[in-house]
Amino acid sequence: MKPTKKACEMTAEELARYIDHSVLKPEFSEAEIREQIQKGIDYKCKTVCVNPASVDIAYELCHGTDTEVCVVCDFPFGLSTTASKVQQAKILCETGKVFELDIVSNYGWIRSGKWEDVRNDIKAVVDECHKYNVPVKTILETDALTVEEVRMATEMVVQAGSDFVKTSTGFLTGHEAHGATPEIIAEMMEVVNGRAQIKGAGCIRTQEHFFKLIDMGIDRMGVGYKSTPVVLDVKK
């Protein structure tokens, strides 16, 4: 959705509401997880995005603040069976501690043109999460796909009822990393046409890039824990 003012005119708090502060490194100690979640809270980010094992910690720290808990599901590969994805989503939603859930699509199926399977896989997770009023963001992993595959997959995500279409996990290997480029966001926006929200993630490391996506009308961005203070221009 187009903002009512330019990103350069927004306060740090207004800008922070666009951010899911990513705390996903698998090697993080519990102390590091707590430190980075607290930083996301201090910046007043919309959410902190954590792995399932960190939901309790995130809820403990976020409860009563302006920052919510976003959890990833079947991350980062999206290759579990649909039933397994649904079960994990159900377990996470049942805690009552999750504000939003980011699920990874089976992008191998996207590359195979298995569009009905792609849509049904996502829809099953979306339907389960919506029972608990938990919005879903579906990750396509755009750097592994052609532009046409991204466009078709975006349509499948919209048809599946996902609340957001998201670009990347930030954990893809074996491909050149581009992440949430303005060009791929524009393609997704054209397909979505107001039927869902869009989250950019991956390679958002400068304020110029961050501002550009806001001014384009992006709804949310996943920003790595090191880059959040950079894009907000605040001291670490």
C-alpha atoms as one frame of an Amber mdcrd trajectory, in Angstrom:
protein
   0.000   0.000   0.000   1.340   3.417  -0.948   2.382   5.386   2.140   0.873
   8.780   2.862   4.323  10.375   2.992   7.796   9.679   1.685  10.037   7.353
   3.658  12.579  10.152   4.105   9.913  12.151   5.966   9.050   9.330   8.412
  10.280   9.079  11.973  12.463   6.167  13.062   9.445   4.690  14.871   7.276
   4.928  11.758   9.987   3.279   9.688  10.453   0.523  12.277   6.827  -0.548
  11.825   7.809  -1.855   8.394  10.392  -4.222   9.883  10.336  -7.858  10.909
  13.659  -7.887  12.786  15.279 -11.188  11.808  16.792 -13.281  14.631  17.173
 -16.560  12.744  20.834 -17.558  12.810  20.884 -21.249  13.821  24.209 -20.863
  15.623  22.975 -18.156  18.008  23.334 -18.896  21.704  20.339 -18.179  23.918
  22.100 -15.056  25.178  22.536 -13.826  21.595  18.895 -14.590  20.784  17.762
 -12.590  23.805  20.084  -9.710  22.950  18.873  -9.436  19.363  15.188  -9.792
  20.245  15.580  -7.016  22.789  17.182  -4.810  20.154  14.185  -5.373  17.862
  11.923  -4.326  20.727  14.063  -1.273  21.490  13.884  -0.207  17.837  10.072
  -0.676  18.066  10.019  -3.030  15.067   6.664  -4.472  14.044   7.849  -7.990
  14.887  10.887 -10.028  15.757  11.142 -13.024  13.439  12.383 -16.139  15.221
  12.756 -19.882  14.818  10.169 -22.130  16.518  12.545 -23.006  19.362  12.750
 -19.315  20.280   9.016 -18.546  20.466   8.870 -18.773  24.261  11.842 -16.435
  24.656  10.441 -13.988  22.108   7.028 -13.941  23.756   8.563 -13.449  27.189
  10.466 -10.395  25.977   7.859  -8.974  23.578   4.769  -9.381  25.745   3.455
  -5.979  26.740   5.611  -4.113  24.195   4.862  -2.652  20.758   6.705  -5.545
  19.088   5.014  -8.834  18.205   6.328 -12.366  17.595   6.679 -13.690  14.043
   7.732 -17.332  13.677   9.065 -19.201  10.662   7.640 -22.586   9.709   9.358
 -25.351   7.722  12.254 -22.951   7.344  14.386 -22.494   5.311  13.692 -25.187
   2.678   9.914 -25.730   2.644  10.356 -29.388   1.790   8.328 -31.092   4.500
   5.107 -32.820   3.529   2.013 -30.680   3.573   0.688 -32.596   6.580   3.923
 -31.936   8.451   3.809 -28.227   7.636   0.239 -28.012   8.853   1.068 -29.829
  12.071   3.987 -27.544  12.830   1.853 -24.487  12.118  -0.900 -25.863  14.378
   1.533 -26.489  17.253   2.925 -22.965  16.946  -0.457 -21.268  16.682  -1.850
 -23.230  19.619   0.684 -21.581  21.932  -1.186 -18.308  21.617   2.220 -16.603
  21.475   2.480 -16.145  17.710   1.310 -12.986  15.936   2.292 -14.008  12.400
   3.757 -17.086  10.718   6.124 -17.182   7.731   5.931 -20.444   5.780   8.317
 -21.516   3.002   6.744 -22.682  -0.240   8.001 -25.807  -1.969   9.887 -23.859
  -4.597  11.087 -27.061  -6.245   7.434 -27.624  -7.078   7.259 -24.062  -8.386
  10.212 -24.769 -10.687   8.443 -27.967 -11.790   5.250 -26.124 -12.692   3.194
 -28.131 -10.173   0.886 -25.191  -9.635  -2.071 -26.997  -8.099   0.220 -28.716
  -5.602   1.918 -25.415  -4.777  -1.429 -23.731  -4.130  -2.846 -26.609  -2.096
   0.304 -26.929   0.026   0.140 -23.257   0.997  -3.641 -23.223   1.405  -3.521
 -26.059   3.922  -1.175 -24.066   6.155  -3.109 -20.837   5.659  -6.409 -22.495
   6.547  -4.910 -23.922   9.761  -3.352 -20.632  10.837  -6.507 -18.668  10.113
  -8.378 -20.867  12.599  -6.247 -19.087  15.209  -6.433 -15.672  13.501  -2.710
 -15.864  12.693  -1.788 -14.166   9.392   0.526 -16.049   7.036   3.403 -14.805
   4.909   4.425 -17.218   2.148   8.061 -17.226   1.037   8.734 -17.944  -2.649
  12.582 -17.857  -2.618  12.653 -15.618  -5.669  16.407 -15.907  -6.343  15.851
 -19.582  -7.256  13.108 -18.725  -9.750  12.621 -17.032 -13.090  10.513 -13.889
 -13.255   7.666 -15.833 -14.856   7.854 -18.475 -12.103   7.724 -15.696  -9.503
   4.666 -14.200 -11.154   2.815 -17.507 -11.402   3.789 -18.508  -7.862   2.598
 -15.152  -6.567  -0.787 -15.829  -8.134  -0.923 -19.267  -6.483  -0.109 -17.739
  -3.095  -2.889 -15.194  -3.506  -5.333 -17.914  -4.537  -4.298 -19.934  -1.470
  -5.463 -17.083   0.753  -2.052 -16.139   2.158  -2.025 -12.713   3.768   1.411
 -11.825   2.404   3.639 -12.925  -0.470   7.298 -12.786   0.558  10.456 -12.869
  -1.553  13.185 -14.762   0.290  14.436 -16.684   3.311  17.887 -15.125   3.279
  19.338 -18.633   3.593  19.415 -19.787  -0.046  22.762 -21.230  -1.139  24.146
 -21.951  -4.581  22.567 -18.865  -6.147  23.634 -15.251  -6.467  21.799 -13.318
  -3.761  19.598 -10.442  -4.882  16.688 -10.744  -2.462  14.045  -8.037  -2.429
  15.076  -6.024  -5.464  12.755  -3.195  -6.564  12.340  -5.035  -9.866  11.067
  -8.304  -8.359   8.884  -6.425  -5.871   7.314  -4.539  -8.794   6.534  -7.833
 -10.547   4.896  -9.221  -7.411   2.913  -6.026  -6.842   1.563  -6.129 -10.375
   0.295  -9.699  -9.919  -1.058  -9.147  -6.414  -2.929  -5.990  -7.419  -4.122
  -5.306  -3.878  -5.311  -8.859  -3.121  -2.582  -9.533  -0.553   0.268  -7.721
   1.122   3.913  -7.964   0.092   6.955  -8.591   2.267  10.432  -8.098   0.915
  13.327  -9.953   2.513  16.923 -10.614   1.589  19.711  -8.106   0.886  17.935
  -5.112   2.439  21.071  -3.604   3.912  21.051   0.088   3.049  18.690   2.904
   3.921  18.444   3.824   0.237  17.092   0.344  -0.619  14.792   0.355   2.421
  13.345   3.762   1.527  12.912   2.807  -2.128  10.726  -0.184  -1.244   8.627
   1.853   1.183   8.019   4.515  -1.446   7.015   1.782  -3.908   4.295   0.719
  -1.483   5.711  -2.422   0.132   3.900  -3.564   3.278   6.649  -5.203   5.335
  10.338  -6.042   5.167  12.433  -8.727   6.776  15.663  -7.061   7.834  18.654
  -8.887   9.292  19.618  -8.082  12.857  22.828  -6.353  11.706  21.024  -4.209
   9.130  18.098  -2.928  11.199  20.100  -0.122  12.855  21.607   0.757   9.460
  18.297   1.171   7.636  16.831   3.067  10.605  20.004   5.154  11.000  20.157
   4.569  14.740  23.091   3.733  16.962  23.597   0.028  17.673
